[in-house]
Amino acid sequence: MKKMLFLLCMMCPLVLFAQSVYTVKGIVVDSITGETEPYATIRVLKKTDLKNPVKMLVTDVNGMFQFELQTPGAYLFTLTYVGRKPLEQEFQIKGDEKIIDLGKLKISNESNELSEAVVKVQKQLVKNDVDKLSYSVADDPDSKTNTALDMLRKVPRVTVDGEDNIRLNGNTNYRIFINGKPSNLLTNNPGQILKGMPASSIKNIEVISNPGARYDAEGVGGIINIVMGGSGMEGFMATLNAGVNSFGTNAGAYISAKAGKLSLSANYGYQYYKAPANLATSIREDLTDPARKFLYTRNEMKQRLPLHYGVIEASYEIDSLNLLTLSGNLYGGNVKMDMNSRTWMNNNSGDPVYAYRQQGKANTDLGAQTVTLDYQHTARRNKQEFFTLSYRFDRTPKNFGSFYHIYDLEGDDPFLNQLSRYQDRSNEASTREHTVQGDYVNTFAKFHTIEAGVKYIFRNNDSKGDYRIKETEDGDWQPDPLQSSEDYEHLQRIIAAYTSYGLKYRKIGMKAGIRMEHTAQKVRFNTDKDENFDVNFTDVVPSVVLSWQPGMFRTVQLTYNMRISRPGISYLNPFRQVITPLDVRYGNSDLESEKNHNVTLNFSSFSQKFNINLAALYSFTNNSINQYQFIDADGVLNTTYGNIGNNQSVGMTAFVNWNASPRARIYLNGNLNYVKYCSGNHGNPYTKGMSNEGMTGSIYLGAQQGFNHGFRLSLNGGYFLPAISLQGEGMSAYYYSVSLNKAFLKDRLNLTLSAANFLEKDRTYTNKTQTPYLRTKDDYRMTVRSFAVNVSWRIGSLSERVKKVSRTITNDDVKNIQESGAMGGTGNMGGKK
């Protein structure tokens, strides 16, 4: 018994020693930019045995690592990553030191190219942070040949339907930024512009689903930030691209250069889109007038869209603490449409009442010019403390013009006497905006971040419409007595201040903020009517993000924010855009701002092989701005807007990516939402008491497979449920595509052949509207089959990233047509014929 007790006493120290745990931790960052490096491979070896690792792991999504060892001694730490120089570091574990902090380990790019052996590894494409998610476009093989719109389809929480309409978390209330700045060139028809932008010029796409206090409180349910890649590296690089497809041509160039303290980059693109003749047929049933019961329209349309866009950036590093940047955006386009239609009215028994034909054309001039100047000062003792001062000027013209000839009138209905044989309408509208902003950011004690800022915006929206008619081709133009010209000005002055606090400690992250905005609005009409009005109001907007990382590759987030939406000129503009004599569209100058509350629970798990992002969302809006339609006493269908909605939405988004092998990838991106719209008792006689609800959403599937000799095959497809609105539902759609890519000259030259919807030439889409007063059904027959050839060529090389200020102006506060999805982004934009 004594011997047994003696043996137990001798073994206790050995057991205690064997159970000693030593924690080794650190973080891996880029030696130049300071950005963290996720998913780098780590091996730990004992100095006495350099062949057999005792630990193998990878850094997490934030570039951090932590592992445990049980034996003291000398160790060798090695870190490798494709395209990076291998890193080695020795360290010692002593018996009295339980935590070994290796600190920041800096890695740099590999300068030597392998000529004999090539190792292909798929880099992590998705990275999740406390308040944003980013998709690495540069690391996706398809980026060498696809467009920016193609890549956007793969980004978690983002969907693009068959008509190139973009949605974030299933809705259209969002803004698109370029390099952290709002892009006016993407305000109208973003799908068309991104379709002409080469993905090879993009580094990554960031999704900020729940913007914090530093972002304007209005008009945004989320932000899609396109970060242009490669700009400002040491040396020179240019990428040239060109393509031709069934609907037109595109060409572009991206140039970047850096010499010493001066960095320059420029991106220019041109696209010419020519849609084949499309057919639209419409049936409108008036439930209140049996004498004019059914209105039929058959309309053949041709559309052309030439557009240019350009972005230029320059930065000058005054010294290590002071940085000056200048950037400018320019966008110009012209939507040209020719139409030839026949309209006829039948009574309740199907007998003809009247009929006529109409021929005409319409032009919509689109444009945007932006200049931004930023200055940033960084504290000498703390590089994470800096102050930014910014100025921004924007000008956005939105002009519209149309000319119509009405002929072949049949019947004796009094309505025909109201039709002028020749009609000319034009509207000149524009927005001019000056913004000054200051931001302060300080990260201290490694875990804490505070942000604060102030902002002032002066915005001037104006619109002037002109209506003219004549009865004969040789007659003189006269003002239309039924529609007087409008001279309209809308002035906004916005003063804002915000503050936020962030905490990131081990597995826990938190960011909370509050923003105050005071808005003064003046609306002036140059008419005899007493329609002028002033509006002043103050909004306090909170936001909070909670984050927990239960594992190295898993993150759970809970977010809440409130957003408000001021109506932009496209909603306020009272100009009556006459689509046909029986179809007019116009804004409402009496609109008020809407408030939207959003709650999101998000789960992410990202590893080298398998990525998944799931989110549950709930949002509601009282007094929301909704489009609605009604038939007036003259039988004209009016489309306009009102604060008539009490909207609710609950749903989920899903993104799944499986790297089946280093050359193969399968992915899914989709969302499903149940939405409910209710107009309530707001007093509008045309929509009072109306409601509609239903399921909407989309799913996108794709696969990539690489082959020997630089070949790569991509398959993509998607299906989209009908969009739900207060008075009806939109169209369901689907699409599919295949592309084959071949790389030449060490990936500098890329050739892509692609085809979309190749099994059918035309497809018909249907929209329906149902109200107590009318029912409508619109069918659109469109050409969907397309084939394309694209070529891109990269010249030069770069090795250092351009420095940019960490904060700049982001005016994301105005609700635009593109955000609501109404009228296809063209209604009431104005335009000079």
N, C-alpha and C positions, 0 to 999 in steps of 0.2 A: 504494500500500500504506500509506504514511504517512497519507494522507487518511482511509483506511478506519479505521485505528487511532484517529485523532483523533475521528472521528464516534462510534465505539464508546465511547470514554472520555466523550464529552459525553452520551451516552444513558444511561449507567449510573446517574447520580444520579436521572434522571427515572424510570427503571424502579424503582429502590429506593423512590422517593417514592410511585409509583403503587401499590406493593405494601404500603405501610404500612396497618396495620389498627388501628382504634380501637374498643374494646369499650364499649358503653353498657349499663348494667344497673340494676335497681331492683326494687321490689315495690309492689303496689297493695293498700291496706288500707282498710277502712271507717273513716270519721273518728270514729265513736262507739264501735263495738264492737272495733275493731282486727282484725276478721276479714279474711282475705285475699279478694280478688275474682278468681276465675278467669275466663278467656275474655273479658276486656274488650278492645275493639278499640283498637289503637294505630296512629297515623299519625305519620310523621316527615317534616318539610318543611324545606327550606333557607329562610332568611329572605329570600333574594333571589328565591324562587319559591314562593309560598304556594298555588299551584294544583296542582302535580304532586308527590305524595309520593315521597320517595326510598326509604322503607321502610313496609311495612304488615305487621302481625302481631297476635297476641293473647297475653294473659298465659296462663301454664300453669295446671295444676290447683291450684297453690299460690299463684297470684297474682303469680308472678315473671315477669320478662321479661329478655331479653338479646339484643342485636343488634350488628352490626358495620357501621361506616362507614369509608370510605377517604379521605375528603376533609376537611381541617380547615375550620373556619368556624363561623358562627352558625346554629343550628337551632331549630326550634319542635317541641315534643313535645305531641301531643294525644291524649287518651284519652276514649273514649265508651262508654256502656253504657246499655241501655234502663232507664229509671227512675232514672238517676243524672245529676247535673249534669256537663256536659262539663268536662274538666280540661285546662288548657294550661300549659306550662312551657317557658321558653327555656333553652338551654344552649349552651356554647361548646366546640369541640374545638380544642385547641392542638397544635402539632407535637410537643411534648415530653411530652404526657399521653396515655398509651395506654389507660387505663381510666377511664371516667367513671361514677361511681356516683351515680345520682339519689336514692338512699335510699328512704325510705317516702313514697309518694305517696298522699295521703288523698283519698277521694272521698265524697260525701254524696248523699242522696236528692234527686231532683228534686221541688220543691214545686209547680211550675206544671203544670197539666194541659193537654194539647193538645186543642183543641176542633175543629179543622178537619181535621187529618191524624192518622191512627193508624198507627203502624208496629208490625207484629207480628213478633217475633223469638223463636225458641225458645231459652230459656236452658238451659245445660248441666244435665242432671238427675242425673248421677252424678259423684261426686268420690272419688278414691282417695287415702288417706293412708298413712303408714308402717304403722299398726296398725289401720286401720279403713276401711270403705267407707260412703259416705252417699248416699242417694237423696233428692233435693229434692222432697218431696211438694208444697210450696207452689207450685213452678213447673210442676207437671203440671196441665194444664187439667181433668183428671178429678177432681182433689181437691175441686172446688167442689160436687160432687154425690155422689161415691162414698163408701163407708165405709172405715174404716181397714183392714179385711181385704181389700177390693178393691185398695187401693194396695200392700199387702204382697205381693200376687201379682207385682208388677212389680219388686220389689227384687232385685238380683242375689244369688244364693246362697240365696234364700228361695223355698220353694214351698208352696202351699196346695192340698190336694186337694179332691175333690168333696164330702167330708164336713167341710170347714173345718178339717182337721187341719194344723197348721203344722210344717214341717220346715226346718232350717237345714243346708245342705250335705248334704241327703239323710237326715239323722237327726233324732231328736226330743230329743236331749240338749242343751238350751239353756235360757236364761232370757230373759224379756222385761222390760226396764226402761222406766220413764217418766221422762224428764228425768234420765237417769243414775242412777236409783234403782230397785232391784228393786220390782216391783209385785205385791203379794199378790193384788190383784183380778184379775190375769191368770194366777195360778197354776193355777186350775181353769177348764176350758172357755174358753181364751183366744179361740178362734174365735168363740164366741157373743158375747163381750163386744166384741171388735173389730168384729164385724158391726154392732153398734149404735152405734159411735163414729164421728162424722163426720170424714172426712179433712180437711175445711176447718179443723179445729182443730190440725192437725199441721204443723210446719215441715219436718222431714225425718226419715227413718228411717235409723239407723246400724246397720251390721252389723260386729260384732267377732268374726271367725271364730276367732281365736286369742288369747284374753285373756291379758294379760301378768301380771306378778308382783303388781300392785296389786289384782287381782281374787282373790276367794276361790278356793282351789285345787280345791274340790269341786264336783261336780254340774253342771258347765257345759262343754259342748263349743263354746259360742259364746254371744254376746249379741246380741239385737235390741233396740236402744235407740230408743224413740219420743220424739222431741223435740217437745213441744207448741209450736206456733207462735204468734207475736203476743203472748205473755204479757208483761205488764209494760211496754207502750209508754207514752209520754207521752200523756195524754189518756184516752179511753174508747172501748172497742169491744165489741160484743156480736154473737154469731152464734147465731141460732135455727134449729133444724132439726126437721123432723117427716117421718114417712113411714109408709106402710102397704103391706104386701105380702101375699102369699097365706098366709103363716104367722104374721102378727101385726102389731104396730105398734111404732114407736120414736119417741122424741122426746128432744131435748137442747138444752142452752144452754151457750155459752162466753162468759164475761165477763172482760174485762181492763181494768185501770185503773192509772194512775200519776200521782201528785201529789207533786212534789218528791222527797224521799228515800224515800218509801213506795210500794211496788208491790204490787198485789194481782191475783190471777187465780183463776178458779174454772171448773170444767168439771163439768157434771152430765148424766147420761144415764139414760134409762129404756127398757127393752125388754121387750116381752111376746111370747114365742114359744110358739105353740100348734101342735104338729105334728099333722097328720091321722093317723088310725088307720093304723099300720104293722103288717105281718104278718111274723113271724119263724117259720121252720120249721127244725127241727133233726133230723138223723139221727146217732145215736151207735152205733157198732158195737164191742162188747166182744170182743176177740180171745182172751180167756182163759176165758170162761164161755158155753158153747153153750146153757145153759138160759135165760140172760138175754142174748140175743145183740144184739137191735136195740131201741133206745129211740127213740121218735118223740115230738116235741113240736111243737105248733102254738100260737102265742102271738100274740094281738092286743094291741097296746099303744097307749096315747095318752099324750103327754107335754106338759106345760106348764112354762114357765120364765119367771116374772116376775123381773126383776132391776133393781137400782139400782146406780149407781156414781158416785162423785164425787171430784174432786181439787181441793184448794185450796192456793194458795201465796202467801206473803207475804215480802217482803224489805225490809230497812231499811238504807240506806247511812249508817252512823254518820258516816263521813268518807271521803275518797278512798282510805284505806288499810284500812278496817275495814268488813266487811259481815256482816250477820246475816240468816239466812233461817229461815223456819218453814214446814213443809208437812205436809199430812195427806191420807191416802187413806181412802176408805170404800167398801165394797162389800158388797152383800147380795143374796142370791137364794135361790130355793127351787125345786128340781126336783121336780115332782109327776108321778107315773106311775101310770096305771091299767092293769091287765092282766087278761086272761081267757084261760085256756089249757086245753088238753087234752093229757094225757100217756098213752102206752100202750107196753107192753113186749111184744115177740114173742121166741120162742125161735129156735133155729137153723133150724127147719123153717117158720117164719113163723106158727106158732100163737100166739094171744094168751095172755099170762101174767097181766097185770093192766092196769088202766086207771083213771084218775081225772081229775076236773076241778078247776081251781083258779081262784079269783077273789081279787084283792087290790089293794092300793095301796101305794106307797112314797113317802117324802119324803126328800129330801136338802137340808139347810140349808147354804148356802155363805155365807161371810162373811170379811171381812178389814178390820182397822183398823190404820192406821199413822200414827205421828207422828214427824217428823224435825226436829231443831234443828241448824243448822250455823253456825259462826263462822269467818270467814276473815280473816287479816291479811296484807297485802301489804307487801313491803319498800319503803322509801321510795326507795332508789337504783336498785332493779331491779324493775320491774313484773312480771317473769317469775319472781320469787321470792316464794313465799307459803306460809303454814302454815294448815291447816284442822283444826278440832276439831269432832267430830260426835257426837250421841247419837240413837239410834233405838229406838222401841218398836213391836213388832208383836204383834198378837193375831189368830189365825186359827182360828175355830171350824169344826169339820167334823162335823156331826151327821147321823145317819141313823135312820130308823124305817120299819117295814113291818108290815102286817097282811094275813094270808092266811086264806082259808076254803077248805077242801078238801071236796069232795062228789062224789056219783055214783061211788063206788068199785065196781069190777068185778073179779072173780077172787078166789082164795083164797090168793094168795102171801103168805108171812109178812111181806114188806116192808110190806104195807098196814097191818099192826098197829102199825107204828112211826110211822104218820102221825097226828099230832094234828089234829083237825078244825079247830081255830082256833089260829093262831100269831101271837104278837106279839113283835117284836124291836126293840130300840132300842140305839143307841150314841151316847154323848156323847164327843166328842174335840175337842181344841184344842191349839194351840201358842202359847206366850207367849215373847217374845224381847226381851232387852235387849242393846244393842250400843253400845260406846264405841270411837271410832276417831280417830287423829291421823295427818295426812299432811303431808309436806314436799316441795315441788317447787321446783327452781331451774334456770333456763336461763341459761347464762353463755357469754360469748365467742361468742354467736350460734349456735354449732353444737352445744353440749353441754347435755344435760339430765340431771339426777339426780333420782330420786324415792325416798322412803323413808317407811315408815309402820308403825304398830302397831295392833292391834285385839284387842278382847276381846268374846266373845259368851257370854251365858248363855241357854240355850234349854231350855224345859220343855214336853215333849210328854206329854199324858195322855189316857187313854181308859177309859171305863167302859161295859160292855155289860150288857144286861138281856134275859133270854129267858123268855117266859111262854107257857103253853099252857092250853087247856081243851077239853073234849070236846063240850060242848053250848053253844048260843048263850046260855042263861041261867046257865051254870055260872060258877064262880069261877076267876079266873086263878091258876095255880100255876107255880112255877119249873119249867123244863124239866130233868128229871133227866139228860138226855143232854148238856146244854150248860150248864155253870155260868157265872155272871156273872164278868166280868173287871174288876179295878180295876188299871190299868196306868199306870206313870209312867216316862218316859224323860228323863233329865237330861243335857244336854250343856254342857260348858265348853270353849271354844276360845280359845286364845291364838295370835296370828299376828303375824309381822313380815316385812317385805319390803324389798327395795331393787332399783333398776334404773338402768341408764345408757343414754341415747340419744344418738346422733350423727346429725346431718343436715348434710352438707357437699356442696354442689353437686349432683351426680347420685347420691350415695351416702347411704343412710340405714341406721341400725342401732339396734336396741333389744334389750337383754338384761337379764334379771332373774332373781332367785331369791327364793323364798318358803318360809318355814318355818312349819308349823302343828303345834301340840300339842293333842290332843283327849283329854278325859277324859269317859267316858260311864258312866252308872249306869242300870240298868233294874231297876225294882221292881214286883213283882206282889203284890197284896193277896189272896193265896190260901194254902191250906195246903201247896201244892207248893213245893219248894225250887227256884224258877226264877230267882231274882235273880242278876244278874251285873254285873261292872264290866269296862270295857275302856279301856285307855290306849295311845295310839300317837302317834308323831311322823312327819310327812311333810316331805320336802324336795322342792320342785317347781321345776324350771328352765323358762325360756322364752326364745326368741330370735327376732327378726325381722330379716331382711336385705332391703334394698330398693335397687334400681338403676333409674335413669331414663335409658334410652338415648336418648330423644328428648323433646321438649317435652310430648307428650301420651301417652307410653308409660312404663309402669312394670312392673318384674319384681320379685316378692317371693318369698322362701323363708322359711318359718316352721316352728318346732318348739315344741311345748309338751306338758306332761304335766298331766293333770287327774285329780282323784280325786273319788269320789262316795260320800258317806255316805248310807245309806238313811234316808229321811224316815219320818214316822209312818204314811203310807199304805202303806209297805212293811213296817214293823215291827209294826203293829197286829194282834194275834192275833184280833181280833173276827171271828167267822164270819158273813159276810153271806150269808144264804140267798136265793139268786135263785129257786130252786124246791127242793122237797124232795130232788131229785136233782142239785142244782147249787149248790155253796157256794164262797165266795171269802174269803180271809183272808191276813194278812201273816205274816211270819216274824221273830220277835224275835232270832234267832241270826244275822242277816245281818251281813256285814262290808263294809268299804268296798272299792270297786273303783278301779283305776288305768287311765287311758286315755292312750295316746300318739298324737299327731297330727303329721303332716308335710304341708305344703301348698306347692305351687309355683303361683304366681298371676301371670298376665299381664293387664295392662289397657292399653287404648288408647282414650282419650276425646278426641273432637274435636267441633266444632260440628255436623257432619253425621252422624258415625258413631261409635258407642260399642261396645266389645267388652270383655268380661271373661271370661277362661278360667282355670280352676283345676284342677290335678290333686291329688288327696287320697289319703292313705293313713293308716289308723289301726288300732290293735290294742288289745285290752283283755284282760287275764288276770283270771280270777276275777270276771267281770262278773255283775251282778244280772240274772237272766232270769226271766220268768214261765214256769211249766210247769203241766201238768195230769196227773192220774192218777185212776184209779177205785179206791176203797177196798173193803174186804171187804163193805160194805153196798150196793155198787153206786152209790155217790154220786160224782159227778165233782167233784174238788177242784181249785181253781185257786189257786196260791200262788207264792212267789218263792224263789230260792236263788242262792247264789254259784256258779253251775254253768257259766258260759260262758267260752270262749276265743274271742273274736270278732275278725274281721279284715274290713276294708272297703277297697276301692280303687275310685276313681271319678273323675269330673270334673263340674264345673259350667260352665255357659255362659250368658252374658247378652249379647244383641246388640240394639242400638237404632239405627234408621236414621231420621233426620229427612229424609224425602223432600222436604218443602217446609216453609215456615213454618207451614203448617196441617195437615200430614200427618205421621204417625209410625207406624212398624211396629216391633214388638219381639218378642223371644223370650227366654224364661227357662226353664232346665231343668237337670236333673242326671241322671246315670246312674252307678250303683254296683253293683259285684259284691261281695256280702257272703257271709261264711262263718261259721257258728256251730258250735262243737264243745263238748260238755259235758265231755269228758275223763273221767278216773277219779276223780271227786270223792267217790264213795261213795254218792251218792243212788241208791237202787235203781230209781227210776222214770225217771231220765234218763241214767244212766250209759252212756257210750259212744255217745250220740246225736250226730248232726250233720245240718246242713242248709245248703245254699248256693244262690245264685241271683242273678239280675239284678233290680234294682229301680231305680226312678227316676220322673221325671215331666218333662213338657214343657208350657209355657204359651206361647200365642201371642196377640197382640193387635194392633189397629190403631185409629188415631184419625184422623178427618178433620173439619176445621172448614169451615164454610160462612158465607156472608154473613148478616147480621142476627143474629149471636150463636148460630147453631145449631152443634151438634157431635154427630157420630155415633161410637160406640165399639163395636167387635166384639172379643170375647174367647172363648177356648176353651182346654181343657187335657185331657191324657190322663195317667193315673197307672198305672204298673205295680204289681202286687201287692207288698205289703210282705212280707219274708221274716223268719221267726222260727225259733227252735230246733226247734219241733215242727210247723211247717207254713208256710202262707202266707196273707196276707190277700186283700183284694178289689182287682181292678182297677176303674178308674172313669174317667169322662170327663164333661165338662160344656161348655156353650157359653152365651153370653149376648150380648144387644144392648141398647144404651141410647141414647136421644136426649135431648140437653140443650139448653135454651134459656135464655140469660141476658137479664135485664131490668135497667133502671135502673142502667146503667153497672156491670154485673156484681154489683150488690148483691143482687139477687133471682135465684135459680136454680131452675128446674123440670126434673126428670128423670123420664122414663118408661123403664122397663127390663123385660126379660123374660129368664128363664133356663130352659134345657132345655124350651122351649115346644113342641117337636115330640112329646113323650111325657109322659104324666101320671105313670106309675110306672116304677120301675126296680128290678131285683133284683141285690143284691150277694151274693157268696159268700165265706165263709171256710172253710179246710180245715185239719185237724190230722191228723198221721200219726205214731204212735209204735208200738213193739213191742206195746203193750197195747191200744190203741184207735185208731179212726179216727172223725173227726167231720166233718160238713159242715153249715154253718149258712147259710141263705139269708135275706136281709133284703129284703123288698119295701117300698120307700119312695116317697113322693110327692116328685117332683123338680121338677115344673113350678111356676114361680112368676112372678108379675107384681108390679111395685112402682111406687109414685109417691113421690117425695121432693121436699121443698121446703126451701130454706135462704135465710135473709135476714140480711144483715150490716148492723149499725148502727154508726155512729161511725167514727173513724179514729185511727191511732196512728202515732207517729213516732220512738219511742226504745225500745230493747230493755231489758228488765229485767235487772239484774245478778244473777248467781247465782254461788255458790261454785264453784270449779273442781274440788273434790273433795268427795265425800260418801260415806256408807255404802252399800255394795252387798253385801248378803248373798245370794250366789248359790251357796251351798254344799250345798244339800240336794237329793237326787234325789227327784223327785215322780212321781206316776202320769202326769201330763201329759208328763213328759220321756221316759218309756218308751213312750208310746202304748198302754199296756196298759189293758184294761177301759174304754176310751173315756173315761178321766179321771174315772170315778165310783166305781170299785171301792174299797171300804174307806174311803171318805171319812167314813163315819159319818153320823149324823143323828138327830134327835129327832122322833118321830112327832107 
